[in-house]
Amino acid sequence: MLLEVEGLCVNYGHIEAIRDISFSVAEGEITTLIGANGAGKTTTLKTISGLRKVREGRIVFDGKDITNVPPFERVKLGISQSPEGRGIFPGMTVRENLDMGAYARRDRKTAAYREDFDRVYQLFPRLQERVSQTAGTLSGGEQQMLAMGRALMARPRLVLLDEPSMGLAPRLIQQIFSIIAEIKAQGTTVLLVEQNAAQALRRADQAHVLETGEIVRSGTGEELSGDEAVKAAYLGGDV
């Protein structure tokens, strides 16, 4: 397994946000976490990326215990995140934002670095069209593409995507999920947090349902899509 989360507990002050959750992410797959607002999905991603402190449990990446590894070192190991709310740098251009995603790399003058720009532009042609535009003037969908492209510029083995479809029109949602599938096809492992459960489960190899900080159901994306309780709670009875 590329990522293993074992008995993870995380607090916000005295409030227990995650309670003894365990799951794994296989290399080359899409694993998704679904659940309602406040279930602990974003906290899980923040903890894996090193932005939240672990109270109990451990996180193992590619066989290495990274529970206490600083966030910037996790990026160097191959973990990158597209955060909830996009988190772009609005006063910087598209190109500058993408450069920021590669801040930990030491190969900026190489062909590999230029190839990664080409990869991002192939996935998100709109970004190439807007390369010199200030990021804050982009549409919501373009900003989401930029956040995902910036995460990919770190050349991660595992990319964490937090609510990539949030606030987007249905046409753009379909496009974003098609791109996520292409990211997987190109060999990058994906851990996806998403409220659009139908789209997430349709593309997930493995899926977990979080409720109030605990994993209550696990299975393949197909299995959870057919689970009556999951349908009733998250899919409106249909996928």
Order of alpha helices (4+ residues) and beta strands (2+ residues): beta-beta-beta-alpha-beta-beta-alpha-beta-alpha-alpha-alpha-alpha-beta-alpha-beta-alpha-beta-beta-alpha
